[in-house]
Amino acid sequence: DVQLQASGGGLVQAGGSLRLSCTTSGFTFGDYAIAWYRQVPGKEREAISCRSNDDGNTIYADSVKGRFTISNDNAKNTAHLQMNSLKPEDTAVYYCAARPHGCGWVYYGGKFYSVDSYKFWGQGTLVTVSS
């Protein structure tokens, strides 16, 4: 079975840092793209970062570019999202997701959207940034 588990969320003050991890199993990690999304209750889910393991293509949403860094550890089948200079508006539940090959994202209206539905998702980890 394919499994993704996001962890590393918590409460942090504005300006602080957190590192999220997404441990995976059940698929060939090197053949997939790992994406990070976040969602605030009542709002649209936001695509924030993705890294394609097969070609190294890396994408960041405008809202996190320069502050967040995505990395994939192929040896451990684990993805990470290093989040620095956190802001209260970063408060959300963060999810990791996997898609074969590329990220499959298109840029429209200042945001990224997936061209198709990601099939595999982790359960989410809550990040709360206090002001």
C-alpha positions in Angstrom: 0.0 0.0 0.0 1.1 3.5 -0.7 1.5 5.6 2.4 2.6 9.1 3.0 2.9 10.6 6.5 3.5 14.3 7.1 5.1 15.3 10.4 7.0 18.2 12.0 4.2 20.7 12.5 3.8 22.7 15.6 3.5 26.1 17.2 6.2 28.7 16.3 6.6 32.4 16.7 6.7 34.7 13.7 10.1 34.7 12.2 10.8 31.2 13.4 11.5 28.0 11.5 10.0 24.5 11.2 11.0 21.5 9.1 8.3 19.3 7.9 8.9 15.7 6.8 7.0 13.4 4.6 7.9 9.7 5.0 6.7 7.5 2.2 6.4 3.8 1.4 4.8 1.6 -1.2 6.1 3.2 -4.4 9.3 4.0 -6.1 10.2 7.3 -4.6 12.7 8.2 -7.3 10.0 8.0 -10.0 7.6 10.4 -8.3 7.2 14.1 -7.6 6.5 15.1 -4.0 4.3 18.1 -3.5 3.4 20.2 -0.5 0.0 21.8 -0.1 -1.5 23.7 2.7 -5.1 24.5 3.7 -6.8 26.9 6.1 -10.3 25.7 7.1 -12.8 27.3 4.9 -10.3 28.3 2.2 -9.0 26.8 -1.0 -6.1 24.4 -0.7 -2.9 26.0 -1.8 -0.1 24.4 -3.8 3.1 25.7 -2.2 6.1 23.6 -3.4 6.9 20.5 -5.5 10.0 18.6 -6.4 10.2 16.1 -9.2 12.6 13.3 -8.3 13.2 12.2 -11.9 14.4 15.5 -13.3 15.0 17.6 -10.2 12.5 20.3 -11.2 11.5 22.4 -8.2 8.6 24.8 -7.9 7.7 27.3 -5.2 4.6 29.3 -4.9 5.1 33.1 -4.8 3.8 33.1 -1.2 6.7 31.0 0.0 9.5 31.6 -2.5 12.7 32.6 -0.8 11.5 31.3 2.6 10.8 27.6 2.1 13.1 25.0 0.7 11.9 21.6 -0.5 14.2 18.6 -0.6 13.8 14.9 -1.3 16.0 12.2 0.3 15.8 9.4 -2.2 17.8 7.1 0.1 15.3 7.4 2.9 12.2 7.9 0.7 11.5 11.0 2.6 10.7 14.6 1.6 11.3 17.7 3.6 10.0 21.2 3.6 12.3 23.6 5.5 10.2 26.7 6.4 12.1 29.8 7.5 10.9 33.3 8.3 7.5 32.0 9.1 4.6 34.4 9.1 1.2 34.2 10.8 -0.4 33.8 7.3 1.6 30.6 7.0 -0.7 29.0 9.6 -2.4 26.0 8.0 -2.6 22.3 7.8 0.2 21.1 5.6 -0.1 18.1 3.4 2.3 16.1 1.3 1.2 14.3 -1.9 2.9 12.2 -4.5 2.4 12.0 -8.3 4.2 9.8 -10.8 7.0 11.6 -12.7 6.4 15.4 -12.8 4.6 17.8 -10.6 1.9 18.5 -13.1 1.4 22.1 -12.0 0.4 25.0 -14.1 0.8 28.7 -13.1 -2.4 30.8 -13.4 -3.4 34.0 -11.7 -0.5 34.0 -9.4 -0.9 30.5 -8.1 -0.1 27.0 -9.1 -2.8 24.4 -9.9 -2.5 20.7 -10.5 -3.5 19.5 -14.0 -4.9 16.4 -12.5 -5.7 15.1 -9.0 -2.9 13.8 -7.0 -3.7 10.2 -6.1 -1.6 9.8 -2.9 -1.8 12.1 0.1 -0.5 12.2 3.6 -2.7 13.0 6.6 -1.6 16.6 7.2 0.3 18.3 9.9 -0.8 21.6 11.6 1.5 24.6 11.5 0.6 27.5 13.7 2.6 30.7 13.6 1.9 33.2 16.3 2.4 36.9 15.9 
